[in-house]
Amino acid sequence: MSASFLGISVCFYDPVNAKVRHVVLQLSQLEHPHTAVILAEHLEKCMQEWGINSTNILMIVSDNGSNTVKAVQLLNDRHFQQQCGEDDEDDEDGESEGNDQDVEAVESENGEGDDERTE
């Protein structure tokens, strides 16, 4: 009987030592089936354990299996929804409205946005 594993590694530039680093973050044995949902859960758990924010991920390299591609799509969707939720919370706090007012004030100071100008 064979075993299946999911290896997650990271590559980054280490400015202190001026070197590119490649580090294994996690190596997990996977039970069957290897669905996209299960893979996405493993990826997300690894990100949480290492404190990796999705905005810090530039690319994901995989074997291009349909379950892996779908897992990355699910992960992207989850993080996009979380970011949109945070933006909605900002709107409820009135922060976005304040930003709009600041823009309007700047436009007014610059003479922009005034439809009725005196010459």
C-alpha positions as CSV (number, residue, x, y, z in Angstrom):
1,M,0.0,0.0,0.0
2,S,1.3,3.5,-0.9
3,A,1.2,6.7,1.2
4,S,0.4,10.2,-0.1
5,F,2.0,13.3,1.2
6,L,1.6,17.0,0.8
7,G,4.7,19.1,1.0
8,I,4.5,22.9,1.5
9,S,7.7,24.9,1.1
10,V,8.5,28.6,0.8
11,C,11.2,30.5,-1.1
12,F,12.2,34.0,0.0
13,Y,15.0,36.4,0.0
14,D,16.9,36.8,3.2
15,P,18.3,40.4,3.2
16,V,20.4,39.9,6.3
17,N,22.5,37.2,4.7
18,A,21.9,38.3,1.1
19,K,20.7,34.8,0.1
20,V,17.7,33.2,-1.4
21,R,16.2,30.6,1.0
22,H,14.1,27.5,0.4
23,V,12.5,26.1,3.5
24,V,10.0,23.2,4.0
25,L,7.2,24.4,6.2
26,Q,5.1,21.3,6.4
27,L,5.0,17.7,5.2
28,S,1.7,16.0,5.9
29,Q,0.5,12.5,5.1
30,L,-2.9,12.7,3.3
31,E,-5.7,10.2,3.5
32,H,-7.8,9.5,0.5
33,P,-9.6,11.2,-1.2
34,H,-7.4,14.1,-2.1
35,T,-10.2,16.6,-2.7
36,A,-9.7,20.3,-3.4
37,V,-11.4,21.1,-0.1
38,I,-9.0,18.9,1.9
39,L,-6.0,20.3,0.1
40,A,-7.2,23.9,0.7
41,E,-7.7,23.1,4.4
42,H,-4.1,21.9,4.7
43,L,-2.8,24.9,2.9
44,E,-4.8,27.3,5.0
45,K,-3.8,25.5,8.3
46,C,-0.1,25.8,7.3
47,M,-0.5,29.5,6.5
48,Q,-2.1,30.1,9.9
49,E,0.5,28.1,11.8
50,W,3.3,30.1,10.2
51,G,1.5,33.4,10.3
52,I,1.5,33.8,6.5
53,N,-1.0,36.4,5.2
54,S,-2.4,35.6,1.7
55,T,-1.2,39.1,0.5
56,N,2.4,37.9,1.0
57,I,2.0,35.0,-1.4
58,L,3.3,35.9,-4.9
59,M,2.8,32.5,-6.6
60,I,2.0,28.9,-5.9
61,V,3.8,26.1,-7.8
62,S,2.1,22.7,-8.1
63,D,1.8,19.6,-10.2
64,N,-1.2,21.3,-11.9
65,G,-3.6,18.5,-10.9
66,S,-7.2,19.6,-11.1
67,N,-7.7,19.1,-7.3
68,T,-4.7,21.3,-6.6
69,V,-5.8,24.0,-9.0
70,K,-9.3,24.0,-7.5
71,A,-7.8,24.0,-3.9
72,V,-5.9,27.2,-4.7
73,Q,-9.0,28.7,-6.3
74,L,-10.9,27.9,-3.1
75,L,-8.2,29.5,-1.0
76,N,-8.2,32.6,-3.1
77,D,-12.0,32.9,-2.9
78,R,-11.9,32.5,0.9
79,H,-9.3,35.2,1.4
80,F,-11.0,37.5,-1.1
81,Q,-14.2,37.2,0.8
82,Q,-12.4,37.9,4.1
83,Q,-10.8,41.0,2.6
84,C,-14.2,42.2,1.2
85,G,-15.7,41.6,4.7
86,E,-13.0,43.8,6.2
87,D,-13.8,46.5,3.7
88,D,-17.5,46.3,4.6
89,E,-16.6,46.7,8.3
90,D,-14.6,49.8,7.4
91,D,-17.8,51.2,5.7
92,E,-19.8,50.5,8.8
93,D,-17.3,52.3,11.0
94,G,-17.6,55.4,8.8
95,E,-14.0,55.3,7.7
96,S,-14.8,55.2,4.0
97,E,-17.1,58.1,4.4
98,G,-14.4,60.2,6.1
99,N,-12.1,59.4,3.2
100,D,-14.7,60.6,0.7
101,Q,-15.1,63.8,2.6
102,D,-11.3,64.3,2.7
103,V,-11.2,63.8,-1.1
104,E,-14.1,66.3,-1.6
105,A,-12.3,68.9,0.7
106,V,-9.1,68.5,-1.4
107,E,-11.0,68.9,-4.7
108,S,-12.7,72.0,-3.3
109,E,-9.4,73.5,-2.3
110,N,-8.0,72.8,-5.8
111,G,-11.1,74.3,-7.4
112,E,-12.1,70.9,-8.8
113,G,-15.5,69.4,-8.5
114,D,-17.2,72.8,-8.3
115,D,-19.9,73.0,-11.0
116,E,-20.8,76.6,-10.2
117,R,-17.7,78.6,-10.5
118,T,-17.6,82.4,-10.6
119,E,-15.3,83.9,-13.1
